[in-house]
C-alpha cells in the first residue's frame, strides 16, 4: 500500500470523525430538528463543492495568477484538510489519555483501593483536560491560517559566507544569489515571482543560480515561469539546473530551450568556467538524481557519474543539484560546494521545538541550511514556492546570497 493511499484512508477517517463531532455540536446548540438539519445540509453542501473543486476528474491547466476559485475554494479546502488531519491526531492523543485514566479508575474500583491522586481526575480536572484538548485541536487551524496568509510570503534573504580553500584570489568576496523551487501556480503567481526577481536583483550578486522545480505537475506554465524569471540580472550570468517536478512534468528539454532564449543557461550534466582576471572556478549542474526511487523517478545507482569527468582537480568546483541527497557523493568527488533545494525546508517544520520535526526528514537528512563532510560543503535553500498545501510554518521562503572567501 502506497503512502498516498494511506494518507487518503486516514483523511477519510478524519472527515467522518469531524462530521460526527460537528453534528453533536449542532445538536447541542440547535435544539430544533428542522433548523439543525438545514445548517448541517448547508455545511455539507459547501464541503462537497470545495472537495469536488479540489479533486474533480481530469487534469486542469495550472493558473499563473491567483484565481477566485483558488482563493475561495481550493485554499480553504486545503487549509481544512491539513488542519483537520493534524487536529484529529491531537484529539486521539487526548482520547487515549482519557481512556487510560478511565481504565485506572475502573481498576481501582475493582480492587477497592484508593487510586493515586494524579490517576483519578476530579470533575474540575476532567473539564480542564477537555478544554486543553479543545485548544490543542484548534491549534493546527490557527497555525494553518498563519502559514497560508503570512508564513508562505514571509521571504527571508540570508547571507552565507563560504570558505573555499581552492578559491582563486580574484573571486574573494564573489557573491552568488540562489533561488529554488519556484512552483509557479495559483499560490505562486507570475506577478509574485517577478517581485522575487526584483528583490534578487537589488541584492546585486555577481552570479545568479536557479536550482530547479520551476513547475509542479502541469507543463503548461513553463513559458510563464521563464518569462517571470527572465528579468534576473547578474554580471557573470544566470545559470540553473532542473528538479524532479520539471522531470515529472516532462518539460526538461522544452524549458531548457525557453531559458536559453532568455539568456539563462540550464546545466544538464554540464559545466561552465566562471572567469575573472585570468582566473576561474568550475560551475557544474545536473538534472534530478536520487539514490532511491522517488515518485516516478528511478533510483540512480551511481550518483553524479555523468559529471565526474567535469570536475577539475586543483580548482574550486561548485555543483548545482536540486536534490541534496547527491551531497555525500559530491563530497567524495571533491566538489567544494553543493547548492541544493528540493525540501522547501520541510515547508511545515517545528524545529523551534525539535530539529527532527520536519516532514522532509522522512526522505532526506538534508532539510535546510549547512551540512559538511570531508571534501565538501552543502547548503540547502528553502525555496520560494510550496507544493500540496500552500502553507509554510517554521520554514519561510528564502533567497540565499553566498559570499565566497578564500580559506
Secondary structure in CASP SS format (residue, H / E / C, confidence):
PFRMAT SS
TARGET T0000
AUTHOR 0000-0000-0000
METHOD secondary structure of the structure
MODEL  1
X C 1.00
X C 1.00
X H 1.00
X H 1.00
X H 1.00
X H 1.00
X H 1.00
X H 1.00
X H 1.00
X H 1.00
X H 1.00
X H 1.00
X H 1.00
X H 1.00
X H 1.00
X H 1.00
X H 1.00
X H 1.00
X H 1.00
X H 1.00
X H 1.00
X H 1.00
X H 1.00
X H 1.00
X H 1.00
X H 1.00
X H 1.00
X H 1.00
X H 1.00
X C 1.00
X C 1.00
X C 1.00
X H 1.00
X H 1.00
X H 1.00
X H 1.00
X H 1.00
X H 1.00
X H 1.00
X H 1.00
X H 1.00
X H 1.00
X H 1.00
X H 1.00
X H 1.00
X H 1.00
X H 1.00
X H 1.00
X H 1.00
X H 1.00
X H 1.00
X H 1.00
X H 1.00
X H 1.00
X H 1.00
X C 1.00
X C 1.00
X C 1.00
X C 1.00
X C 1.00
X C 1.00
X C 1.00
X C 1.00
X C 1.00
X C 1.00
X C 1.00
X C 1.00
X H 1.00
X H 1.00
X H 1.00
X H 1.00
X H 1.00
X H 1.00
X H 1.00
X H 1.00
X H 1.00
X H 1.00
X H 1.00
X H 1.00
X H 1.00
X H 1.00
X H 1.00
X H 1.00
X H 1.00
X H 1.00
X H 1.00
X H 1.00
X H 1.00
X H 1.00
X H 1.00
X H 1.00
X H 1.00
X H 1.00
X H 1.00
X H 1.00
X H 1.00
X H 1.00
X H 1.00
X H 1.00
X H 1.00
X H 1.00
X H 1.00
X H 1.00
X H 1.00
X H 1.00
X H 1.00
X H 1.00
X H 1.00
X H 1.00
X H 1.00
X H 1.00
X C 1.00
X C 1.00
X C 1.00
X C 1.00
X C 1.00
X C 1.00
X C 1.00
X C 1.00
X C 1.00
X C 1.00
X C 1.00
X H 1.00
X H 1.00
X H 1.00
X H 1.00
X H 1.00
X H 1.00
X H 1.00
X H 1.00
X H 1.00
X H 1.00
X H 1.00
X H 1.00
X H 1.00
X H 1.00
X H 1.00
X H 1.00
X H 1.00
X H 1.00
X H 1.00
X H 1.00
X H 1.00
X H 1.00
X H 1.00
X H 1.00
X H 1.00
X H 1.00
X H 1.00
X C 1.00
X H 1.00
X H 1.00
X H 1.00
X C 1.00
X C 1.00
X E 1.00
X E 1.00
X E 1.00
X E 1.00
X E 1.00
X E 1.00
X E 1.00
X E 1.00
X E 1.00
X C 1.00
X C 1.00
X C 1.00
X C 1.00
X H 1.00
X H 1.00
X H 1.00
X C 1.00
X C 1.00
X C 1.00
X E 1.00
X E 1.00
X E 1.00
X E 1.00
X E 1.00
X C 1.00
X C 1.00
X C 1.00
X C 1.00
X C 1.00
X E 1.00
X C 1.00
X C 1.00
X E 1.00
X C 1.00
X H 1.00
X H 1.00
X H 1.00
X H 1.00
X H 1.00
X H 1.00
X H 1.00
X H 1.00
X H 1.00
X H 1.00
X H 1.00
X H 1.00
X H 1.00
X C 1.00
X C 1.00
X C 1.00
X C 1.00
X E 1.00
X E 1.00
X E 1.00
X E 1.00
X E 1.00
X C 1.00
X C 1.00
X C 1.00
X C 1.00
X C 1.00
X C 1.00
X C 1.00
X H 1.00
X H 1.00
X H 1.00
X H 1.00
X H 1.00
X H 1.00
X H 1.00
X H 1.00
X H 1.00
X H 1.00
X H 1.00
X C 1.00
X C 1.00
X C 1.00
X C 1.00
X C 1.00
X C 1.00
X C 1.00
X C 1.00
X E 1.00
X E 1.00
X E 1.00
X E 1.00
X C 1.00
X C 1.00
X H 1.00
X H 1.00
X H 1.00
X H 1.00
X H 1.00
X C 1.00
X C 1.00
X C 1.00
X H 1.00
X H 1.00
X H 1.00
X H 1.00
X H 1.00
X H 1.00
X H 1.00
X H 1.00
X H 1.00
X H 1.00
X C 1.00
X C 1.00
X E 1.00
X E 1.00
X E 1.00
X C 1.00
X C 1.00
X C 1.00
X E 1.00
X E 1.00
X E 1.00
X E 1.00
X E 1.00
X E 1.00
X E 1.00
X C 1.00
X C 1.00
X E 1.00
X E 1.00
X E 1.00
X E 1.00
X E 1.00
X E 1.00
X E 1.00
X E 1.00
X C 1.00
X C 1.00
X C 1.00
X C 1.00
X C 1.00
X C 1.00
X C 1.00
X E 1.00
X C 1.00
X C 1.00
X E 1.00
X C 1.00
X C 1.00
X C 1.00
X C 1.00
X C 1.00
X C 1.00
X C 1.00
X H 1.00
X H 1.00
X H 1.00
X H 1.00
X H 1.00
X H 1.00
X C 1.00
X C 1.00
X C 1.00
X C 1.00
X C 1.00
X C 1.00
X E 1.00
X E 1.00
X E 1.00
X E 1.00
X E 1.00
X C 1.00
X C 1.00
X H 1.00
X H 1.00
X H 1.00
X H 1.00
X H 1.00
X H 1.00
X H 1.00
X H 1.00
X H 1.00
X C 1.00
X C 1.00
X C 1.00
X C 1.00
X E 1.00
X E 1.00
X E 1.00
X E 1.00
X C 1.00
X C 1.00
X C 1.00
X H 1.00
X H 1.00
X H 1.00
X C 1.00
X E 1.00
X E 1.00
X C 1.00
X C 1.00
X C 1.00
X C 1.00
X C 1.00
X C 1.00
X C 1.00
X C 1.00
X E 1.00
X H 1.00
X H 1.00
X H 1.00
X H 1.00
X C 1.00
X C 1.00
X C 1.00
X C 1.00
X C 1.00
X C 1.00
X E 1.00
X E 1.00
X E 1.00
X E 1.00
X E 1.00
X C 1.00
X C 1.00
X E 1.00
X E 1.00
X E 1.00
X E 1.00
X E 1.00
X C 1.00
X C 1.00
X C 1.00
X C 1.00
X C 1.00
X C 1.00
X C 1.00
X C 1.00
X C 1.00
X C 1.00
X C 1.00
X C 1.00
X E 1.00
X C 1.00
X C 1.00
X C 1.00
X C 1.00
X E 1.00
X E 1.00
X E 1.00
X E 1.00
X E 1.00
X E 1.00
X E 1.00
X E 1.00
X E 1.00
X C 1.00
END
